[in-house]
Amino acid sequence: MHALVFGLLFVWQLPQNLVALIILLFFKTEGVIAYRNFCFALKTKLPQRAGGVSLGSFALISPSNAHDEETIRHELDGHTVDSKIFGPLYLLVIGLPSILHLLFYDRRKNYYDFYTERWANKHAGLK
């Protein structure tokens, strides 16, 4: 039954899963940090600025955040919920706005006030 649910979710989230798999071709993965809610958290050699990226069934966590439980929860228990909710629309509703927010947000403001980050924290039970 677990494999069936994982497979159905993988297909529902196919666009972001494909992006994750492409990213994994270019950035070395150092292992699985956690697995829950049908998603893998992988320690991945992402650029320094990226603490983590959630795409479908994968939460890619940078080495500097691989032991930070809040980052792992934010990505694995937060953004992945939105991925399950929005399915193929996730990249438009969450992914693209998150990337633009990361690139252009006003550093004098709280990064987590933006709706995508606020929703992820809410799903993960973080403040």
C-alpha atoms as a printed R data frame, in Angstrom:
    type eleno elety resid chain resno      x      y       z
1   ATOM     1    CA   MET     A     1  0.000  0.000   0.000
2   ATOM     2    CA   HIS     A     2  2.886  2.361   0.847
3   ATOM     3    CA   ALA     A     3  4.424  1.889  -2.616
4   ATOM     4    CA   LEU     A     4  1.079  2.624  -4.268
5   ATOM     5    CA   VAL     A     5  0.606  5.893  -2.344
6   ATOM     6    CA   PHE     A     6  4.218  6.892  -3.029
7   ATOM     7    CA   GLY     A     7  3.745  6.151  -6.747
8   ATOM     8    CA   LEU     A     8  0.490  8.083  -7.009
9   ATOM     9    CA   LEU     A     9  2.000 11.068  -5.193
10  ATOM    10    CA   PHE     A    10  5.091 10.883  -7.397
11  ATOM    11    CA   VAL     A    11  2.914 11.150 -10.522
12  ATOM    12    CA   TRP     A    12  0.716 13.910  -9.007
13  ATOM    13    CA   GLN     A    13  3.896 15.891  -8.274
14  ATOM    14    CA   LEU     A    14  5.667 14.867 -11.486
15  ATOM    15    CA   PRO     A    15  6.831 18.321 -12.694
16  ATOM    16    CA   GLN     A    16  8.652 19.106  -9.451
17  ATOM    17    CA   ASN     A    17  9.934 15.532  -9.126
18  ATOM    18    CA   LEU     A    18 11.504 15.826 -12.583
19  ATOM    19    CA   VAL     A    19 13.142 19.132 -11.624
20  ATOM    20    CA   ALA     A    20 14.476 17.514  -8.436
21  ATOM    21    CA   LEU     A    21 15.917 14.591 -10.376
22  ATOM    22    CA   ILE     A    22 17.605 16.987 -12.817
23  ATOM    23    CA   ILE     A    23 19.095 18.964  -9.917
24  ATOM    24    CA   LEU     A    24 20.363 15.723  -8.406
25  ATOM    25    CA   LEU     A    25 22.264 15.042 -11.631
26  ATOM    26    CA   PHE     A    26 24.321 18.211 -11.078
27  ATOM    27    CA   PHE     A    27 24.664 18.403  -7.289
28  ATOM    28    CA   LYS     A    28 26.231 15.567  -5.321
29  ATOM    29    CA   THR     A    29 23.994 13.890  -2.761
30  ATOM    30    CA   GLU     A    30 25.636 12.720   0.432
31  ATOM    31    CA   GLY     A    31 22.802 10.577   1.738
32  ATOM    32    CA   VAL     A    32 19.321 10.448   3.182
33  ATOM    33    CA   ILE     A    33 18.722 12.600   6.260
34  ATOM    34    CA   ALA     A    34 15.129 11.541   6.835
35  ATOM    35    CA   TYR     A    35 12.113  9.948   5.197
36  ATOM    36    CA   ARG     A    36  8.565 10.743   6.220
37  ATOM    37    CA   ASN     A    37  5.253 11.688   4.675
38  ATOM    38    CA   PHE     A    38  6.321  9.915   1.454
39  ATOM    39    CA   CYS     A    39  9.259 12.319   1.018
40  ATOM    40    CA   PHE     A    40 13.035 11.995   1.244
41  ATOM    41    CA   ALA     A    41 15.250 14.651   2.826
42  ATOM    42    CA   LEU     A    42 18.625 14.393   1.092
43  ATOM    43    CA   LYS     A    43 21.866 16.070   2.098
44  ATOM    44    CA   THR     A    44 22.787 17.697  -1.208
45  ATOM    45    CA   LYS     A    45 25.700 19.967  -2.152
46  ATOM    46    CA   LEU     A    46 23.520 22.952  -3.058
47  ATOM    47    CA   PRO     A    47 24.892 26.473  -3.506
48  ATOM    48    CA   GLN     A    48 25.717 28.146  -0.177
49  ATOM    49    CA   ARG     A    49 22.749 30.537  -0.345
50  ATOM    50    CA   ALA     A    50 20.205 27.721  -0.570
51  ATOM    51    CA   GLY     A    51 19.431 26.239   2.821
52  ATOM    52    CA   GLY     A    52 17.058 23.791   1.245
53  ATOM    53    CA   VAL     A    53 14.779 23.212  -1.708
54  ATOM    54    CA   SER     A    54 11.621 21.111  -1.698
55  ATOM    55    CA   LEU     A    55 10.512 19.579  -4.948
56  ATOM    56    CA   GLY     A    56  7.840 16.898  -4.887
57  ATOM    57    CA   SER     A    57  9.060 13.790  -3.110
58  ATOM    58    CA   PHE     A    58 12.434 15.357  -2.332
59  ATOM    59    CA   ALA     A    59 13.660 17.920   0.162
60  ATOM    60    CA   LEU     A    60 17.212 18.800  -0.838
61  ATOM    61    CA   ILE     A    61 19.089 20.139   2.179
62  ATOM    62    CA   SER     A    62 22.457 21.896   1.980
63  ATOM    63    CA   PRO     A    63 25.328 20.412   4.023
64  ATOM    64    CA   SER     A    64 25.365 23.487   6.290
65  ATOM    65    CA   ASN     A    65 21.719 22.791   7.243
66  ATOM    66    CA   ALA     A    66 21.783 18.989   7.266
67  ATOM    67    CA   HIS     A    67 21.693 18.926  11.078
68  ATOM    68    CA   ASP     A    68 19.320 21.881  11.520
69  ATOM    69    CA   GLU     A    69 16.018 20.316  12.540
70  ATOM    70    CA   GLU     A    70 14.033 23.504  11.836
71  ATOM    71    CA   THR     A    71 15.305 23.686   8.246
72  ATOM    72    CA   ILE     A    72 14.582 19.999   7.726
73  ATOM    73    CA   ARG     A    73 11.072 20.379   9.156
74  ATOM    74    CA   HIS     A    74 10.461 23.557   7.113
75  ATOM    75    CA   GLU     A    75 11.377 21.735   3.899
76  ATOM    76    CA   LEU     A    76 10.269 18.145   4.622
77  ATOM    77    CA   ASP     A    77  7.141 18.799   6.684
78  ATOM    78    CA   GLY     A    78  6.327 22.229   5.241
79  ATOM    79    CA   HIS     A    79  6.881 22.805   1.543
80  ATOM    80    CA   THR     A    80  6.255 19.167   0.679
81  ATOM    81    CA   VAL     A    81  2.696 19.542   2.025
82  ATOM    82    CA   ASP     A    82  2.096 22.358  -0.457
83  ATOM    83    CA   SER     A    83  3.536 20.132  -3.173
84  ATOM    84    CA   LYS     A    84  0.973 17.450  -2.345
85  ATOM    85    CA   ILE     A    85 -1.847 20.013  -2.260
86  ATOM    86    CA   PHE     A    86 -1.008 21.855  -5.484
87  ATOM    87    CA   GLY     A    87  0.427 18.927  -7.421
88  ATOM    88    CA   PRO     A    88  1.368 20.010 -10.939
89  ATOM    89    CA   LEU     A    89  0.678 23.675 -10.081
90  ATOM    90    CA   TYR     A    90  3.253 23.717  -7.244
91  ATOM    91    CA   LEU     A    91  6.052 25.196  -9.355
92  ATOM    92    CA   LEU     A    92  3.842 28.141 -10.377
93  ATOM    93    CA   VAL     A    93  2.141 28.736  -7.022
94  ATOM    94    CA   ILE     A    94  5.056 28.018  -4.651
95  ATOM    95    CA   GLY     A    95  8.297 27.270  -6.529
96  ATOM    96    CA   LEU     A    96  8.688 30.309  -8.769
97  ATOM    97    CA   PRO     A    97  7.491 32.833  -6.147
98  ATOM    98    CA   SER     A    98  9.871 31.248  -3.593
99  ATOM    99    CA   ILE     A    99 12.851 31.592  -5.936
100 ATOM   100    CA   LEU     A   100 11.974 35.199  -6.767
101 ATOM   101    CA   HIS     A   101 11.487 35.955  -3.089
102 ATOM   102    CA   LEU     A   102 14.893 34.453  -2.256
103 ATOM   103    CA   LEU     A   103 16.564 36.561  -4.940
104 ATOM   104    CA   PHE     A   104 14.813 39.874  -4.289
105 ATOM   105    CA   TYR     A   105 13.497 40.039  -0.731
106 ATOM   106    CA   ASP     A   106 14.381 43.046   1.414
107 ATOM   107    CA   ARG     A   107 16.995 41.778   3.877
108 ATOM   108    CA   ARG     A   108 15.688 44.203   6.491
109 ATOM   109    CA   LYS     A   109 12.454 42.202   6.632
110 ATOM   110    CA   ASN     A   110 11.772 38.701   7.941
111 ATOM   111    CA   TYR     A   111 12.297 36.164   5.147
112 ATOM   112    CA   TYR     A   112  9.584 33.933   6.628
113 ATOM   113    CA   ASP     A   113  6.844 36.574   6.355
114 ATOM   114    CA   PHE     A   114  6.428 35.766   2.641
115 ATOM   115    CA   TYR     A   115  3.387 33.558   2.042
116 ATOM   116    CA   THR     A   116  5.290 30.519   0.709
117 ATOM   117    CA   GLU     A   117  7.605 30.433   3.713
118 ATOM   118    CA   ARG     A   118  4.836 31.246   6.185
119 ATOM   119    CA   TRP     A   119  2.706 28.389   4.828
120 ATOM   120    CA   ALA     A   120  5.621 25.946   5.050
121 ATOM   121    CA   ASN     A   121  6.274 26.923   8.659
122 ATOM   122    CA   LYS     A   122  2.582 26.542   9.477
123 ATOM   123    CA   HIS     A   123  2.451 23.044   7.938
124 ATOM   124    CA   ALA     A   124  5.594 22.079   9.850
125 ATOM   125    CA   GLY     A   125  4.348 23.496  13.159
126 ATOM   126    CA   LEU     A   126  7.102 26.131  13.279
127 ATOM   127    CA   LYS     A   127  6.760 29.760  14.339
